């Protein structure tokens, strides 16, 4: 029996068709999710909502999308569920139909909670499948997976501007076709993953895992630091994804459609930057990428509230690109801190990210009601400076250990 780790790495090639399928399904999933903030100006006017109520919609969605994720990840670490992704997308499909028919604020909250529940099932297990298909190139795999999600988030506002804003709330139901397509793709991925699990069981005696020499206290401290970095990233992202359109309309008096185009520019920049963090982290080390991706956005974020319309459109590009490179590096770094718990770590970090985004949106909306949207953007500009705590992260040196 050959137990040489280098030989194992040759047989475990990166399965790009599965990574692309996961990325595409992530695109479809996050396109649907991004419709929710993209239609905020429409529902705010239709239902005479306050900014606090807009924040509550985001909080409801993000909590539903975050609370279950660590539990889903922990469960699937022990008992992988190949077809859980398709089942989760069924919740999303139901939420879309309900959202298109919602005629009250409570029903809006219920609808976005269903979409969020689908997301909470999707992300941990999809991240685990990307890890399985990585062939050891874990940063690249997570970046490819994340790329689809961020690109989907970027095109959602455009689709909302072209379809939902002119045609009304009921047109949301047309996006059910996207959910049905995602269910088809995810069923194909589930079939591959089922075969992968069977093959893994037959080769378990020669499989390799990574370990490190860090103490439990150091690992816990590092996880806390990473979560604080996620907090700074997603609180700031919440100010842009949920309120950037209102900021542009209030400060520069642009139309809703024009504000959606600027939101698309930002979200497309996020998508473009996503592919950088993982592969660069594979080459030079994830800690360096985390340094650059959080703290590096600070100068541009501090300038943004003082820029005119043209420079606002320019500045959101580097902000989006730099911030986007963080998550893949943070996630893989955390998975290396806690080897063998891929689903749990993915669920914890995706869930915490969504939760912080939802909490941030609710608090920012409340602050905007009490002050102004311009004041909010001035305050949030300082959040990327929290990236300085990256200096306290340990350097990880992993070694292969044969089971």
C-alpha positions as CSV (number, residue, x, y, z in Angstrom):
1,X,0.0,0.0,0.0
2,X,1.4,3.4,-1.0
3,X,1.0,6.0,1.7
4,X,3.3,8.7,0.3
5,X,1.5,12.0,0.6
6,X,3.1,13.3,-2.6
7,X,1.6,10.4,-4.5
8,X,-1.7,11.1,-3.0
9,X,-1.7,14.7,-4.2
10,X,-1.1,13.5,-7.7
11,X,-4.2,11.3,-7.7
12,X,-6.3,14.0,-6.1
13,X,-6.5,16.3,-9.1
14,X,-8.6,19.5,-8.9
15,X,-12.1,18.6,-10.4
16,X,-12.8,21.8,-12.3
17,X,-16.2,20.8,-13.8
18,X,-17.5,20.4,-10.2
19,X,-15.9,23.6,-9.1
20,X,-17.5,25.5,-12.0
21,X,-20.9,23.8,-11.4
22,X,-20.7,24.9,-7.7
23,X,-19.6,28.4,-8.7
24,X,-22.5,28.6,-11.2
25,X,-25.0,27.4,-8.7
26,X,-23.5,29.9,-6.2
27,X,-24.1,32.6,-8.9
28,X,-27.7,31.5,-9.2
29,X,-28.2,31.4,-5.4
30,X,-26.7,34.8,-4.8
31,X,-28.5,36.4,-7.8
32,X,-31.7,35.5,-6.0
33,X,-30.5,36.7,-2.7
34,X,-29.3,40.1,-4.2
35,X,-32.8,40.8,-5.4
36,X,-33.8,41.4,-1.8
37,X,-31.8,44.6,-1.2
38,X,-32.1,45.6,-4.9
39,X,-35.9,46.0,-4.5
40,X,-35.7,48.0,-1.3
41,X,-36.5,51.3,-2.9
42,X,-39.6,49.7,-4.5
43,X,-41.0,48.2,-1.3
44,X,-40.0,51.2,0.8
45,X,-42.3,53.4,-1.4
46,X,-45.0,50.7,-1.8
47,X,-45.4,50.0,1.9
48,X,-44.2,53.4,3.3
49,X,-41.4,51.7,5.2
50,X,-38.8,53.5,7.4
51,X,-35.1,52.8,7.1
52,X,-35.4,50.8,10.4
53,X,-37.9,48.5,8.7
54,X,-35.7,48.1,5.7
55,X,-32.9,47.1,8.1
56,X,-35.3,44.6,9.8
57,X,-35.9,43.0,6.4
58,X,-32.2,42.5,6.0
59,X,-31.8,41.3,9.6
60,X,-34.5,38.7,9.1
61,X,-33.0,37.4,5.9
62,X,-29.4,37.4,7.3
63,X,-30.4,35.7,10.6
64,X,-32.3,33.0,8.7
65,X,-29.3,32.6,6.4
66,X,-26.8,32.5,9.3
67,X,-28.2,30.9,12.4
68,X,-28.5,27.4,10.9
69,X,-25.2,27.3,9.0
70,X,-22.9,26.1,11.8
71,X,-25.4,23.4,12.7
72,X,-25.7,22.3,9.1
73,X,-21.9,22.3,8.7
74,X,-21.4,20.3,11.9
75,X,-24.0,17.8,11.0
76,X,-22.7,17.3,7.4
77,X,-19.1,16.9,8.8
78,X,-20.4,13.8,10.5
79,X,-23.1,12.7,7.9
80,X,-22.5,14.3,4.5
81,X,-25.7,14.9,2.5
82,X,-25.1,14.9,-1.2
83,X,-28.5,16.2,-2.2
84,X,-29.0,18.7,0.6
85,X,-28.1,21.6,-1.8
86,X,-31.0,20.8,-4.1
87,X,-33.3,20.6,-1.1
88,X,-32.1,23.9,0.2
89,X,-32.8,25.6,-3.1
90,X,-36.4,24.3,-2.8
91,X,-36.8,26.6,0.2
92,X,-35.4,29.5,-1.9
93,X,-37.9,28.7,-4.6
94,X,-40.8,28.8,-2.2
95,X,-39.5,32.1,-0.7
96,X,-39.4,33.7,-4.2
97,X,-43.0,32.7,-4.9
98,X,-44.2,34.0,-1.6
99,X,-42.2,37.3,-2.0
100,X,-43.8,37.9,-5.3
101,X,-47.3,37.6,-3.7
102,X,-46.5,39.3,-0.4
103,X,-49.0,42.1,0.4
104,X,-47.9,43.0,3.9
105,X,-44.7,43.7,5.9
106,X,-44.9,40.5,8.0
107,X,-45.3,38.4,4.8
108,X,-42.3,40.2,3.3
109,X,-40.3,39.1,6.4
110,X,-41.6,35.5,6.1
111,X,-40.6,35.4,2.4
112,X,-37.0,36.6,2.9
113,X,-36.7,34.2,5.9
114,X,-37.4,31.3,3.5
115,X,-34.8,32.5,1.0
116,X,-32.4,32.9,3.9
117,X,-33.1,29.3,5.1
118,X,-32.2,28.0,1.6
119,X,-29.0,29.9,1.8
120,X,-28.1,28.5,5.2
121,X,-28.4,25.0,3.8
122,X,-26.5,25.8,0.6
123,X,-23.3,27.5,1.8
124,X,-21.7,25.0,4.3
125,X,-22.2,21.9,2.2
126,X,-21.3,23.7,-1.0
127,X,-18.1,24.9,0.6
128,X,-17.4,21.4,1.8
129,X,-17.9,20.1,-1.8
130,X,-15.6,22.7,-3.2
131,X,-13.0,21.6,-0.7
132,X,-13.4,18.0,-1.8
133,X,-13.0,19.0,-5.4
134,X,-9.9,21.2,-4.8
135,X,-7.3,18.6,-5.2
136,X,-5.3,20.4,-2.5
137,X,-5.6,23.8,-4.1
138,X,-8.0,24.9,-1.4
139,X,-7.6,28.7,-1.8
140,X,-8.2,28.5,-5.5
141,X,-11.3,26.2,-5.0
142,X,-12.8,28.6,-2.5
143,X,-12.1,31.6,-4.7
144,X,-13.8,29.9,-7.7
145,X,-16.7,29.0,-5.6
146,X,-17.0,32.5,-4.1
147,X,-16.6,34.1,-7.6
148,X,-19.9,32.8,-8.7
149,X,-21.7,34.1,-5.6
150,X,-20.2,37.5,-5.8
151,X,-20.9,37.8,-9.6
152,X,-24.5,36.7,-8.9
153,X,-24.7,39.4,-6.2
154,X,-23.5,42.0,-8.8
155,X,-26.0,41.2,-11.5
156,X,-29.0,41.0,-9.2
157,X,-29.4,44.8,-8.9
158,X,-29.2,45.1,-12.7
159,X,-31.9,42.5,-13.2
160,X,-34.0,44.3,-10.5
161,X,-33.5,47.6,-12.3
162,X,-34.5,46.1,-15.7
163,X,-37.3,43.9,-14.7
164,X,-38.6,44.3,-11.1
165,X,-38.5,48.1,-10.8
166,X,-40.5,48.9,-14.0
167,X,-42.8,45.8,-13.8
168,X,-43.5,45.7,-10.1
169,X,-43.2,43.2,-7.2
170,X,-45.0,40.3,-8.8
171,X,-42.3,40.1,-11.5
172,X,-40.1,38.5,-8.8
173,X,-41.9,35.2,-9.6
174,X,-40.1,35.1,-12.9
175,X,-36.8,34.4,-11.1
176,X,-38.3,31.1,-10.0
177,X,-36.8,29.8,-13.2
178,X,-33.3,30.5,-11.8
179,X,-34.1,28.5,-8.7
180,X,-35.3,25.6,-10.8
181,X,-32.1,25.7,-12.9
182,X,-30.0,25.7,-9.7
183,X,-31.9,22.6,-8.5
184,X,-31.0,20.8,-11.7
185,X,-27.3,21.8,-11.5
186,X,-27.1,20.9,-7.8
187,X,-28.6,17.5,-8.4
188,X,-25.8,16.8,-10.8
189,X,-23.2,18.0,-8.2
190,X,-24.9,15.8,-5.6
191,X,-24.5,12.7,-7.7
192,X,-20.8,13.4,-8.1
193,X,-20.4,14.0,-4.4
194,X,-22.2,10.8,-3.6
195,X,-19.7,8.9,-5.7
196,X,-16.8,10.9,-4.2
197,X,-17.9,9.8,-0.7
198,X,-18.1,6.2,-1.7
199,X,-14.5,6.4,-3.2
200,X,-13.3,8.2,-0.1
201,X,-14.5,5.4,2.1
202,X,-12.6,2.8,0.1
203,X,-9.3,4.8,0.3
204,X,-9.7,6.0,3.9
205,X,-6.7,4.0,5.1
206,X,-4.3,6.1,2.9
207,X,-6.0,9.5,3.1
208,X,-4.1,12.4,4.3
209,X,-5.1,15.3,6.6
210,X,-3.2,18.4,7.6
211,X,-2.3,19.2,11.2
212,X,-0.3,22.0,12.9
213,X,1.5,22.6,16.1
214,X,-0.5,25.5,17.5
215,X,-2.0,25.3,21.0
216,X,-5.7,25.2,21.6
217,X,-5.5,28.7,23.2
218,X,-3.7,30.1,20.1
219,X,-6.3,28.5,17.8
220,X,-9.2,30.0,19.7
221,X,-7.6,33.4,19.8
222,X,-6.9,33.3,16.1
223,X,-10.6,32.3,15.4
224,X,-11.8,35.2,17.5
225,X,-9.5,37.6,15.5
226,X,-10.8,36.2,12.2
227,X,-14.4,36.7,13.4
228,X,-13.6,40.4,14.3
229,X,-12.2,40.9,10.8
230,X,-15.4,39.4,9.4
231,X,-17.3,41.8,11.5
232,X,-15.4,44.8,10.2
233,X,-15.7,43.6,6.6
234,X,-19.4,42.8,6.6
235,X,-20.6,45.8,8.7
236,X,-18.9,48.0,6.1
237,X,-20.3,45.9,3.2
238,X,-23.8,46.2,4.7
239,X,-23.6,50.0,4.4
240,X,-22.9,49.7,0.7
241,X,-25.1,46.8,-0.3
242,X,-28.2,47.9,1.6
243,X,-27.9,51.7,1.6
244,X,-25.6,52.7,-1.3
245,X,-28.6,53.3,-3.6
246,X,-30.2,55.6,-0.9
247,X,-26.9,57.4,-0.4
248,X,-26.6,58.2,-4.1
249,X,-30.2,59.2,-4.4
250,X,-30.0,61.5,-1.3
251,X,-26.6,63.1,-2.0
252,X,-26.6,63.3,-5.8
253,X,-30.3,63.1,-6.6
254,X,-29.9,60.3,-9.2
255,X,-32.8,58.0,-10.3
256,X,-33.4,54.6,-8.8
257,X,-32.2,52.9,-12.0
258,X,-29.0,55.0,-12.0
259,X,-28.3,54.1,-8.4
260,X,-28.7,50.4,-9.2
261,X,-26.1,50.7,-11.9
262,X,-23.6,52.2,-9.4
263,X,-24.5,49.4,-7.0
264,X,-23.8,47.0,-9.9
265,X,-20.3,48.6,-10.4
266,X,-19.5,48.0,-6.7
267,X,-20.8,44.5,-6.6
268,X,-19.1,43.6,-9.9
269,X,-15.8,44.8,-8.4
270,X,-16.5,42.5,-5.5
271,X,-16.9,39.7,-7.9
272,X,-13.7,40.5,-9.8
273,X,-11.7,40.7,-6.6
274,X,-13.0,37.4,-5.3
275,X,-10.8,35.3,-7.5
276,X,-7.6,37.0,-6.2
277,X,-7.5,36.1,-2.5
278,X,-7.6,32.3,-2.6
279,X,-4.9,31.6,-5.3
280,X,-2.6,34.3,-4.0
281,X,-3.0,32.9,-0.5
282,X,-2.0,29.5,-1.8
283,X,1.2,30.9,-3.1
284,X,2.4,33.5,-0.6
285,X,0.4,32.7,2.6
286,X,-3.1,33.6,3.6
287,X,-2.1,36.0,6.5
288,X,-0.6,38.4,4.0
289,X,-3.7,38.4,1.9
290,X,-5.8,39.0,5.0
291,X,-3.6,42.0,5.9
292,X,-4.0,43.6,2.4
293,X,-7.6,42.8,1.9
294,X,-9.0,44.4,5.1
295,X,-6.6,47.2,6.0
296,X,-5.9,48.0,2.3
297,X,-9.5,49.1,1.7
298,X,-9.2,51.8,4.5
299,X,-7.8,54.7,2.4
300,X,-10.4,54.4,-0.3
301,X,-13.2,53.9,2.3
302,X,-12.2,57.1,4.1
303,X,-12.2,59.1,0.9
304,X,-15.6,57.8,-0.3
305,X,-17.9,60.1,1.8
306,X,-16.1,63.2,0.5
307,X,-16.1,62.3,-3.2
308,X,-18.3,63.7,-6.0
309,X,-20.5,61.4,-8.1
310,X,-17.8,60.5,-10.6
311,X,-15.2,59.7,-7.9
312,X,-17.7,57.8,-5.9
313,X,-18.1,55.5,-8.9
314,X,-14.3,55.2,-9.1
315,X,-13.6,54.6,-5.4
316,X,-16.1,51.8,-5.0
317,X,-14.1,49.7,-7.5
318,X,-10.9,49.3,-5.4
319,X,-13.0,49.1,-2.3
320,X,-14.9,46.1,-3.8
321,X,-11.8,44.4,-5.3
322,X,-9.7,44.7,-2.1
323,X,-12.4,43.7,0.4
324,X,-13.5,40.8,-1.8
325,X,-10.1,39.1,-1.6
326,X,-10.5,38.6,2.1
327,X,-13.1,36.0,2.6
328,X,-11.6,33.0,0.7
329,X,-8.3,33.6,2.5
330,X,-10.0,33.9,5.9
331,X,-12.1,30.8,5.4
332,X,-9.3,28.6,4.3
333,X,-7.0,29.9,7.0
334,X,-9.7,29.0,9.6
335,X,-10.1,25.6,8.1
336,X,-6.4,25.0,8.4
337,X,-6.6,26.1,12.1
338,X,-9.3,23.4,12.7
339,X,-8.4,20.5,10.4
340,X,-11.1,18.0,9.6
341,X,-14.0,20.4,10.4
342,X,-14.5,21.9,6.9
343,X,-18.3,22.1,7.1
344,X,-18.4,23.4,10.7
345,X,-15.9,26.1,9.9
346,X,-17.6,27.1,6.6
347,X,-21.0,27.2,8.4
348,X,-19.6,29.3,11.3
349,X,-17.9,31.8,9.0
350,X,-20.6,32.1,6.4
351,X,-23.2,32.2,9.1
352,X,-21.3,34.9,11.1
353,X,-20.7,36.9,7.9
354,X,-24.4,36.9,7.0
355,X,-25.4,37.6,10.6
356,X,-23.0,40.6,10.9
357,X,-24.3,41.8,7.5
358,X,-27.9,41.6,8.8
359,X,-27.1,43.1,12.2
360,X,-25.1,45.9,10.5
361,X,-27.9,46.7,8.1
362,X,-30.4,46.9,11.0
363,X,-28.2,49.2,13.1
364,X,-27.1,51.3,10.2
365,X,-30.8,51.7,9.2
366,X,-31.7,52.8,12.7
367,X,-28.8,55.2,12.8
368,X,-29.8,56.7,9.4
369,X,-33.3,57.3,10.6
370,X,-31.9,59.2,13.6
371,X,-29.2,61.1,11.8
372,X,-28.8,61.0,8.0
373,X,-27.5,58.5,5.4
374,X,-24.5,60.8,4.8
375,X,-23.6,60.7,8.5
376,X,-23.8,56.9,8.4
377,X,-21.3,56.6,5.5
378,X,-18.9,58.9,7.3
379,X,-18.9,56.7,10.4
380,X,-18.7,53.4,8.5
381,X,-15.6,54.6,6.6
382,X,-13.5,53.9,9.6
383,X,-14.4,50.2,9.9
384,X,-11.7,48.8,7.7
385,X,-9.1,50.2,10.1
386,X,-10.0,47.3,12.4
387,X,-7.9,45.2,10.0
388,X,-4.8,46.2,12.0
389,X,-5.5,43.4,14.4
390,X,-4.3,41.0,11.7
391,X,-0.9,41.4,13.2
392,X,-1.9,39.1,16.1
393,X,-2.7,36.2,13.8
394,X,-0.2,33.3,14.1
395,X,1.7,32.0,11.1
396,X,0.4,28.5,10.2
397,X,2.8,25.8,9.1
398,X,0.9,22.6,8.2
399,X,2.2,19.1,7.8
400,X,0.6,16.0,6.2
401,X,-0.4,13.2,8.5
402,X,-1.5,9.8,7.2
403,X,-4.5,8.1,8.7
